[in-house]
Every structure is written in C-alpha cells, then in structure tokens.
Amino acid sequence: MKLVTFEADGTVKHGRLSDGTIEELGDGDLAAIVAGASADGAAVATHAEADVTILAPLLNPPKVLCVAANYQEHITEGGGDPVDKKRIAPKMFIKPHTALCGPGDVFEIPEISAAADWEVELCAVIGREARGVSADEALSYVFGYTTSNDISLRKLAMGYDRDIVGNVAFFDWLEGKWADNSAPIGPYLVTADEIGDPQTLPIQLWVNGELKQDLTTANMIFTVAELVAFCSRLCTLVPGDVILTGTPSGVGATTGTYLNDGDEMIAEVGPCGRLVTPVRGTSSPAD
C-alpha cells in the first residue's frame, strides 16, 4: 500500500494512493497510521494526486537516525579501504528535526557551507516500539519505507582562520549534517508488506537530469534488519522514528562537484517515488 501525507484546501491530511487518486483517510500526517491505526478504512473524500501538495510522510518524527559509510563503493570512492563488517559497527548519527522536509521543498545552501553534496538513501520507518531486538525479528518492527536524501556539507566555511587540530575534521563532518531541509523524505510511504525484501531495491539520484548514483540496496554493508537491531540496542525505537540507511557511490565529493543555485536533485528508491529537491544559494569559499 502506498500512503501519503498531503495538503488540500490549506489542511494537512493523509490517505492511500492508487493510480493517481488519493483516498483521504483523515486529518494530519501519517503518524497515527504508522502507530497502528487502520489504513483500510473507508475514504472520507478522494483527490487527484495532481491537485494536492504532497508533503513529507511524517512531519514530526520522534527521531531522525542516519548511518554513515554503509556501502563499500562509497567508502572506496572516497579513498578508504573496504571494511570487514564482522569487525566494525554501524556508524550512527542523528539529524535535527529542522533538517526534515518533503518533496519539492527547497534546500537552501547555508552560507557556512563550502561544499553541499547529495546522498540518496532508503529510509525505513519504525512502526512498533523496539528495544534490544534481534536482526532476525527486526523487519517486523518496520512499518514501511520511503526515499530520502542525506544532503551533506562536506566543508565548512567559518569566515576566519581556524586551528585544525584534534578531532576538528570529525566535528566538521558531523555538523555538516545539520543544515535546514537537509533530510528530505518522500513522496510515498510504502508499507513493508508491499516492499518485501528491502535489500533488492534500485537506488538512484540525478542532478539536473544527469544520473549520479545508481546501485541497489543489496550493496549495503549492514542490512536494514541489522541497522534496526543495532539502533534498538542503542536506544528505544518508537513508532514514527525514521532511519536513513546510507548512500551508495556517486556523491559529488568524489569529483569535487557540488550543488549550486538552480540545481535540482531527484532521488528515487524502488517504488517509493521520485523525491525532487530544488537547490538555492551558493557555497562560500572553504576556510
């Protein structure tokens, strides 16, 4: 089942999507459905998809969890050596709520950024509270999946000379994940039963119509199930939490090609729909 959050007549609503028609189920985003309310009820109204504004499936998720370096190809394109997953753990971080946005929302390059970059990712949405679950049972806690783009600021421009010592590089990387609208998700939330195996999905991203990233989720180092299980060992997962599961190769940092004013990114993961993100602004010179 494809589910959407949308705005019609100035009101946020949610519903089922089929063949371009949305069957409205109620007001607000999909949070209640993700938490267990039925998505099979009778429609209260119908809308043509083209006549409404599609929003992020969840407007206020409890947590936005992300994983870094989860495709071997992405590690090696940046000059790293392939890793042995038996000897490492997933590298998790959190994006702030202000990073979340939906399809069509503009990413404005902040003046502190010297290198804004794209990262298409599969996003898993948690549907049941999970604490300390095993990888074997982890997928039963996933409500569904959507497309995401972990937009990253590869370099920060502070506007003054800095002492680059200690772990400055790590914190520049971490803080480069926090920009407003740097975690677009959507347009569709596809239920887990329709996706089946989340490790069989094509994952692609275009910038201005040029294909930049093109792989499949089969290339993940840690599977969705392993990521959910690992995160549930770190903290309790609750309905509505979103997990961005890492990006494949093809990011701009590899060639020193970054986003600029007027660019348009289109991210797509399997049946989860095309996530369009316009870009405004220009990066500052690096420090």
Backbone torsions as a table, in degrees:
resi	resn	phi	psi	omega
1	MET	NA	134.4	174.6
2	LYS	-98.4	127.6	-179.1
3	LEU	-119.8	148.0	-178.9
4	VAL	-138.7	150.9	164.7
5	THR	-104.9	136.7	-175.2
6	PHE	-149.0	165.5	176.3
7	GLU	-116.3	128.2	177.7
8	ALA	-139.0	130.4	179.9
9	ASP	55.4	36.2	176.4
10	GLY	77.8	8.6	-177.4
11	THR	-121.4	137.0	175.7
12	VAL	-79.8	130.3	-178.1
13	LYS	-137.6	171.4	175.3
14	HIS	-138.6	158.6	-179.5
15	GLY	-174.3	-176.3	177.2
16	ARG	-93.6	146.1	178.4
17	LEU	-117.6	131.0	176.6
18	SER	-151.2	122.6	176.1
19	ASP	51.6	43.1	175.1
20	GLY	80.9	2.0	179.3
21	THR	-115.1	132.2	178.1
22	ILE	-102.2	124.3	172.7
23	GLU	-93.2	106.9	-175.6
24	GLU	-69.2	132.9	-179.1
25	LEU	-108.9	-19.4	-179.7
26	GLY	165.4	-180.0	179.5
27	ASP	-82.9	160.5	178.0
28	GLY	84.1	176.5	-179.9
29	ASP	-79.8	-166.8	-174.1
30	LEU	-84.5	9.6	-175.3
31	ALA	-56.8	-43.8	-178.0
32	ALA	-65.4	-38.3	178.9
33	ILE	-65.9	-45.2	179.7
34	VAL	-60.4	-35.0	-177.2
35	ALA	-81.6	-3.5	173.7
36	GLY	130.2	-7.7	176.5
37	ALA	-67.0	150.4	-176.4
38	SER	-70.6	138.4	173.3
39	ALA	-102.2	10.2	-176.0
40	ASP	-103.4	3.8	-176.6
41	GLY	-70.4	171.2	179.8
42	ALA	-68.5	141.7	179.0
43	ALA	-70.3	142.2	176.5
44	VAL	-92.1	-15.7	176.5
45	ALA	-168.3	166.8	175.4
46	THR	-127.4	149.7	-179.2
47	HIS	-140.3	145.4	168.6
48	ALA	-75.0	134.0	-179.3
49	GLU	-54.9	-36.4	-177.8
50	ALA	-68.6	-16.1	-175.7
51	ASP	-96.0	-1.6	-178.4
52	VAL	-122.6	171.0	175.3
53	THR	-104.5	116.2	179.2
54	ILE	-77.4	131.6	-179.2
55	LEU	-109.6	177.1	171.3
56	ALA	-58.3	140.1	-178.4
57	PRO	-55.5	-38.3	177.6
58	LEU	-123.8	126.4	-175.4
59	LEU	-91.6	-20.1	-177.3
60	ASN	-145.4	63.3	-179.5
61	PRO	-64.6	145.2	179.6
62	PRO	-58.6	-40.5	179.9
63	LYS	-141.6	143.6	171.3
64	VAL	-114.1	97.8	-177.7
65	LEU	-98.8	142.3	-177.0
66	CYS	-137.1	155.0	176.1
67	VAL	-123.4	137.7	177.7
68	ALA	-99.2	152.2	171.0
69	ALA	53.0	58.9	-177.8
70	ASN	-112.4	12.4	171.6
71	TYR	-131.0	130.5	179.8
72	GLN	-57.5	-39.3	-176.9
73	GLU	-63.3	-34.0	178.6
74	HIS	-71.6	-35.7	178.0
75	ILE	-66.6	-47.1	-175.2
76	THR	-73.2	-29.9	178.4
77	GLU	-66.9	-23.8	177.5
78	GLY	-90.4	6.4	177.5
79	GLY	96.7	1.5	179.6
80	GLY	-83.9	165.4	176.4
81	ASP	-90.6	148.7	174.3
82	PRO	-54.9	146.3	-176.5
83	VAL	-107.1	156.2	173.2
84	ASP	-99.6	108.9	-173.9
85	LYS	-62.4	-18.9	178.4
86	LYS	-71.8	-13.8	-175.2
87	ARG	-116.3	9.3	179.9
88	ILE	-133.8	170.1	172.1
89	ALA	-120.5	157.2	175.1
90	PRO	-57.8	142.7	179.7
91	LYS	-96.5	95.5	-174.1
92	MET	-96.4	147.0	172.0
93	PHE	-148.2	170.1	-177.4
94	ILE	-120.0	139.0	170.5
95	LYS	-99.2	147.2	177.8
96	PRO	-71.5	161.0	-179.4
97	HIS	-59.0	-33.1	-178.4
98	THR	-68.7	-11.4	175.0
99	ALA	-76.8	-22.4	-174.9
100	LEU	-74.6	138.1	173.2
101	CYS	-155.6	-178.9	-174.4
102	GLY	-119.7	-173.9	-179.2
103	PRO	-63.0	136.6	179.3
104	GLY	84.8	-13.1	178.1
105	ASP	-71.0	140.6	-175.3
106	VAL	-79.7	135.0	166.7
107	PHE	-95.7	115.3	178.1
108	GLU	-98.8	118.8	-177.9
109	ILE	-63.4	119.9	-179.6
110	PRO	-70.7	151.8	-176.3
111	GLU	-63.4	-18.4	179.8
112	ILE	-80.1	-6.3	-175.9
113	SER	-94.1	135.0	173.7
114	ALA	-105.5	-7.3	-174.3
115	ALA	-163.1	86.3	178.7
116	ALA	-86.0	132.6	-169.4
117	ASP	-132.6	162.4	-177.9
118	TRP	-105.6	152.8	176.1
119	GLU	-155.3	95.2	176.5
120	VAL	-69.4	138.9	-178.7
121	GLU	-147.9	148.4	167.7
122	LEU	-75.6	133.4	179.2
123	CYS	-112.9	124.8	176.5
124	ALA	-99.3	137.3	-179.5
125	VAL	-112.8	123.2	-177.4
126	ILE	-76.0	139.0	-178.6
127	GLY	-116.0	-13.3	179.0
128	ARG	-139.3	150.5	177.9
129	GLU	-61.4	132.7	-176.7
130	ALA	-134.3	127.6	176.5
131	ARG	-141.1	116.7	177.6
132	GLY	65.1	37.4	-179.3
133	VAL	-84.3	157.8	178.4
134	SER	-85.7	161.3	176.7
135	ALA	-62.8	-32.2	-179.3
136	ASP	-64.2	-31.3	-178.1
137	GLU	-105.1	-3.2	-169.4
138	ALA	-62.1	-39.4	-175.6
139	LEU	-65.6	-21.0	177.8
140	SER	-70.5	-11.5	178.2
141	TYR	-95.4	-2.9	-179.8
142	VAL	-92.6	124.1	177.7
143	PHE	-76.8	-43.9	-176.9
144	GLY	-174.8	-170.3	-171.8
145	TYR	-137.8	151.8	174.2
146	THR	-146.0	172.8	177.7
147	THR	-86.3	146.6	176.3
148	SER	-143.6	166.7	-179.9
149	ASN	-141.4	108.7	-178.4
150	ASP	-86.0	77.3	-178.1
151	ILE	-65.0	132.5	-170.8
152	SER	-129.6	142.2	174.0
153	LEU	-96.9	106.1	-172.4
154	ARG	-72.4	-28.8	177.9
155	LYS	-136.6	148.2	177.8
156	LEU	-110.5	138.0	179.2
157	ALA	-110.6	102.9	-174.6
158	MET	-82.1	-20.9	-178.7
159	GLY	88.0	7.7	177.8
160	TYR	-154.7	161.4	179.0
161	ASP	-69.7	138.2	179.6
162	ARG	-123.7	154.3	169.2
163	ASP	-84.4	113.1	-178.4
164	ILE	-93.0	85.5	-178.0
165	VAL	-130.4	166.0	174.8
166	GLY	59.7	-131.9	-174.8
167	ASN	-101.1	30.2	178.6
168	VAL	-56.9	-42.7	-178.0
169	ALA	-60.3	-40.2	179.3
170	PHE	-64.5	-45.5	-177.1
171	PHE	-70.8	-32.3	173.1
172	ASP	-61.4	-41.4	177.2
173	TRP	-62.4	-47.8	-177.2
174	LEU	-63.2	-48.9	-178.6
175	GLU	-67.5	-22.4	176.0
176	GLY	-71.5	-2.3	177.3
177	LYS	-97.7	-0.4	-166.2
178	TRP	-101.0	-0.9	-172.5
179	ALA	-59.3	149.0	174.8
180	ASP	-56.4	139.0	177.2
181	ASN	60.8	25.3	179.4
182	SER	-92.8	8.7	175.9
183	ALA	-134.3	62.8	175.0
184	PRO	-65.6	140.1	174.9
185	ILE	-134.2	155.0	178.0
186	GLY	125.5	-168.2	2.0
187	PRO	-83.8	-22.5	-173.8
188	TYR	-111.7	144.7	168.3
189	LEU	-103.2	110.3	-176.1
190	VAL	-99.4	126.5	-175.5
191	THR	-64.5	150.2	-173.4
192	ALA	-59.6	-34.3	-179.2
193	ASP	-65.1	-31.1	179.2
194	GLU	-77.7	-32.8	178.9
195	ILE	-72.9	-39.2	-175.9
196	GLY	72.8	-120.9	-179.4
197	ASP	-80.6	113.5	-177.9
198	PRO	-73.1	-4.2	-179.8
199	GLN	-95.0	20.2	-178.8
200	THR	-125.0	20.5	-170.6
201	LEU	-100.7	135.8	170.7
202	PRO	-67.4	144.5	-178.6
203	ILE	-135.5	120.4	-170.6
204	GLN	-141.7	155.5	174.0
205	LEU	-147.8	138.1	177.3
206	TRP	-117.3	144.5	169.0
207	VAL	-120.4	118.7	-178.1
208	ASN	53.0	39.2	177.4
209	GLY	84.2	-7.2	179.7
210	GLU	-94.4	124.9	-179.6
211	LEU	-68.9	120.3	-178.1
212	LYS	-107.4	-38.6	-177.8
213	GLN	-126.3	134.8	-175.6
214	ASP	-159.1	99.2	-179.8
215	LEU	-149.8	-160.0	171.8
216	THR	-134.6	159.2	179.7
217	THR	-68.8	-9.4	174.5
218	ALA	-62.8	-19.7	-176.9
219	ASN	-86.8	2.3	176.7
220	MET	-60.4	143.9	173.2
221	ILE	-73.3	-54.3	174.0
222	PHE	-102.6	125.9	-179.2
223	THR	-69.4	168.0	176.0
224	VAL	-56.1	-45.0	-179.5
225	ALA	-59.9	-42.9	-179.8
226	GLU	-67.4	-36.0	178.4
227	LEU	-67.9	-44.5	178.7
228	VAL	-61.0	-45.0	179.7
229	ALA	-61.6	-44.6	-178.8
230	PHE	-64.0	-47.1	179.3
231	CYS	-59.8	-36.2	-178.5
232	SER	-70.5	-15.8	173.2
233	ARG	-82.6	-25.3	-179.7
234	LEU	-82.7	-38.1	-175.8
235	CYS	-161.1	162.5	177.3
236	THR	-73.4	125.7	173.8
237	LEU	-88.0	139.3	-177.8
238	VAL	-127.0	159.7	-179.9
239	PRO	-54.1	131.3	-179.6
240	GLY	99.9	-14.7	173.7
241	ASP	-60.6	141.1	176.9
242	VAL	-116.4	142.5	179.3
243	ILE	-125.0	114.5	173.6
244	LEU	-85.0	124.8	-161.4
245	THR	-99.5	13.7	176.1
246	GLY	103.7	158.5	-175.0
247	THR	-115.5	148.2	174.9
248	PRO	-80.4	-173.1	178.6
249	SER	-69.6	165.1	177.3
250	GLY	108.9	12.8	178.9
251	VAL	-73.5	161.7	-176.4
252	GLY	-67.1	-27.3	-177.1
253	ALA	-59.6	-27.8	-178.0
254	THR	-62.2	-37.5	-177.3
255	THR	-111.3	2.9	-177.0
256	GLY	70.2	28.2	179.7
257	THR	-106.9	118.6	-174.1
258	TYR	-124.2	170.6	-175.1
259	LEU	-74.6	147.7	179.7
260	ASN	-140.6	168.4	-178.7
261	ASP	-54.1	130.2	178.3
262	GLY	92.4	-9.1	177.5
263	ASP	-68.6	158.6	175.0
264	GLU	-135.7	125.2	175.1
265	MET	-99.6	140.4	171.2
266	ILE	-127.4	115.5	177.7
267	ALA	-106.1	143.8	-179.3
268	GLU	-147.8	132.3	175.5
269	VAL	-129.6	106.7	177.6
270	GLY	49.2	-133.0	-176.2
271	PRO	-84.2	9.1	-174.5
272	CYS	-80.1	-2.0	174.1
273	GLY	93.7	166.3	-179.5
274	ARG	-91.5	123.9	-177.9
275	LEU	-101.7	108.1	-176.1
276	VAL	-96.5	130.7	179.3
277	THR	-133.7	106.6	173.9
278	PRO	-73.7	151.8	-178.2
279	VAL	-118.9	137.3	175.4
280	ARG	-130.8	150.6	176.9
281	GLY	97.9	168.6	-177.5
282	THR	-131.3	140.0	179.9
283	SER	-68.2	145.9	174.6
284	SER	-78.3	162.7	172.8
285	PRO	-62.8	147.0	178.5
286	ALA	-67.8	154.3	175.3
287	ASP	-79.0	NA	NA
